[in-house]
Amino acid sequence: MKKAYKIISISFFVSWMTFFSSCKKFVEIAPPRTDLIKATVFDNDATAEAALRDIYFQISSAGRFGFASGSFASISHFAPISSDEQLNYYTGDPSLTTEIKQFADNALTSNNSYLLQLWSSLYSSIYKTNSVIEGLALPSSNVSLNKKKQLEGESKFIRAFCYFYLVNLWGDVPLITTTDYRTNNTIPGLLRKMSIST
């Protein structure tokens, strides 16, 4: 009986030690394969440039919702409709026709999905440019000096381009130059910043 108790005690102790020594593997997980980590992105010139190309893609196309894409959901479509330089010929979905007509009538409401999309797209691009600028400044960044200057300059231009539209459409908007969530959390929602300046 004592021998069986001793074996059970030793087995329990070994199991207990194995369990607690292997907990570290359960707590430390690898980053998701679909997410980019700053240290990895700014490891060389090619990956850093790819991060900036993603921003260009977002603002110029990103499906049909890029704010500078020239599509029916972009600033270059809604601005001329609002200023009576272009007629609204959209005859698709009636609910969307009503929202587009709000631009033509200068009678925007707080639930206009196109306006919300423009606001979100602009601040999303700003967040991404801030991320690139911060990543290039990391001490662990292996991006060459010339490429670093080029990408930083392009990122700051894109950010200024976004703020150009934000200020012209909404007036006094928050200036966000970081990816810190506490600062980004201060961006007011569209409902609180609805009135477009004229």
Secondary structure as UniProt FT lines:
FT   HELIX           2..21
FT   HELIX           23..27
FT   TURN            33..34
FT   HELIX           38..41
FT   TURN            42..43
FT   HELIX           45..60
FT   TURN            61..65
FT   TURN            67..68
FT   TURN            72..73
FT   HELIX           75..82
FT   TURN            83..84
FT   HELIX           94..105
FT   TURN            110..111
FT   HELIX           113..136
FT   TURN            139..140
FT   HELIX           145..170
FT   HELIX           181..184
FT   TURN            185..186
FT   TURN            190..193
//
